[in-house]
Amino acid sequence: MSDGIIDCCSLLNLYTGWGNLEELRVLPYSWSICESVARESEFTREYGPDGIPIEVALDLRALFDSGLLRVARPENDAEMADYVSFATEIDDGETQALAIAKNRRYALLTDDRKATRIANRPDVGVPTITTATVLREWQERSGARKTDVRKIVERIQELARFIPRRGSPEQAWWVEQLLDHTKTE
């Protein structure tokens, strides 16, 4: 099992799509979020009784208590130095997650282009995964039906307001999930 650390936007994308994060257990990772992401992740969106999206409180305590997520903090001089260095280029949640990922050899789950670009620099060398990559691997491992995956992708688009960037390999997979597969299932 590998270690992965999730930034705030990816955490909210997946939570919104699935309605929880329990589906992460299907993947071969031990997941962490940094303390700044734990602080930032206060709300998500859900459909209200009338079908209109509303903001709802997000309580991650049950996910920590169940062992699905751990909180990671910068713990040594190298992590703190990278945290300070990356802070000039990206937001706090991505900065802290990237510093921890670099120094602990974790994969970084992010959809942020700047964070990905920094992670891929030779002096940083952090493997990255995206929301779409996680969903695709979850679909393969869980055997989820295409109609279920389509609903998850639709929820992420509408509630989390996320779609993979145009031209990315993930974007092609994403669009494929939105096609009507009911005739082939």
N, C-alpha and C positions, 0 to 999 in steps of 0.2 A: 504494500500500500504506500502511495506517495502522499506527501503533505501539500496542501494547497491553501492559499489565503485569498479571500474574496474581498474585492473593493465594494464600496457602497452601492453604486449603480447596478452592478451585476447581482448583488444580493437582492436588491429591490426588484430587478427584472425577473429573476427566478421565483422569488416569493410571490410576486404578483401573478406570474404565469401558472404556477402550480397551486396557489392558494396556501402554501406552506413551503417548507424546505425539506420535508421528510424524504422526498424523492432523491435527494443527494446521497442517501445511504446506498443507492444502487451503484454508485461510481466508486472506483478504487482509490479514493482519497480520504485522508483525514483532514477535515476542514477547520480553518481558523478565520477569524476576522480580527482586525486590529481594534484597539480600544477607541480610536477616533471614529471608526465605522460603527461600532456599537453605540456610540453617542449620537451619531448623525442619523441613524436608522430608526427614527421615531414614528414615522407614518408611512403608510402605503395607500394604494387606492383599491377599491373594491366596488362592485356594482351594488347600488342601493336597492331597496324593495321595488322602486319604480324603474329599475334598469339604468339609471343615471349613475355615472361614476362619482363616488364620494371618497373623501379622505378618512382613513380609519387608523387607529393607534396600532403600532407594531410592537409586540412584546416578544423579545428574543429570549427571555429568561428560560422558558420551557426548552428551547433548543440547546441552551448551555447546560441545563440540568440533565437533559437526556444524553448528553455527550456528543450530539451531532456537531455542535460548534464549540470551539474554544476561543477565548480572548487572548490575543498575543500583544505584547507590549515591547517596545525597544528595550533591550536588556543590557547592552554593552556599548562600549565606545564606538565600535565600528557601525553598529546599527544607528546610533545617535548621529554619527557623522554623515552617514548616507541620508538619513532623515532630513537633516539640515540642508545637505547638498541638493537633494531632489526637490525640496520645498520651493526653490526658486523657479521651478519649471512646471509643477503640477499641484493639484489640490491636496489638502491634508490627508484625506483617507487614502488616496492613491500613493502619496508620499510615504506614509507610514507602512502601508502594505508592501510597497516595493522595497523599502529598506529591509524589512523583515524577510521578505522572500529572497532577496539577494544573499543575505548573510546566513540564512538557515537552509538555503537550497530548496525552497518551496516553489511550486508553480504559482503564478499569479493569475487569478480569474478576474479579467477586466475587459471592458469594451471601450476604454478610453484610449484614443489614438496616441496622445502624447505619452501616456504611461507605457503603452506597448512599444513605442519608438525608443524610449529610454531603456526599458527592459531588454530590448534586443541589441543594444549597443554592446560591443565586445568587452568593455570594461564593467558591464553590469551582468550580462549573460543569464537573465531570468527567463525561464520558459513561460509563455503566456497561453491561456485558453480563454475562450469567449463564452458568452451566454449561449450563442447558437451551437458552439462546439459541445458544450455541456448537454444541451437538449438533444443533439444528434446522438451522442454517446449514450445518454439515458434511454432514448428511444430504442437503440440497438440492444442494450443490455436488458431492458425491461420488457421488450416486446410490445410496447405501447402501439395502439392502433393509430393509423394516420389521421383519422377523424379526431382523436383525442389530442394529438400533437398540433393539429390545426387550431383547435380551440385554445390551447396553451399559447401558441404564437399570436393568435388574435388578441388574447387577454394582455399579453406583454405589449403589443403595439398600441392598444387603446388605453390601458390602465397605466402602464409604465412609460408610455410614449417613446418606445425604443424600437428601432429597426437597424439591422447591421448596415454599415456604410456601403454605398453603391460601389460595385466592382470587386467587393471582397468575396472570397470563396463561400463565406458564411451567408452572404446575401442571396446567392443562387439557391442554396439549400432552403433558406427561409422562405423565399418566394414559392418554391416547389411545395412547401407544406401548406401554403394558402390555397392551392388548387383544390378543386372538388374531387375527392377520391372516393366518394360514396359508390360510384359505379364499379370500382375495382375491388371493393372490400366485401 
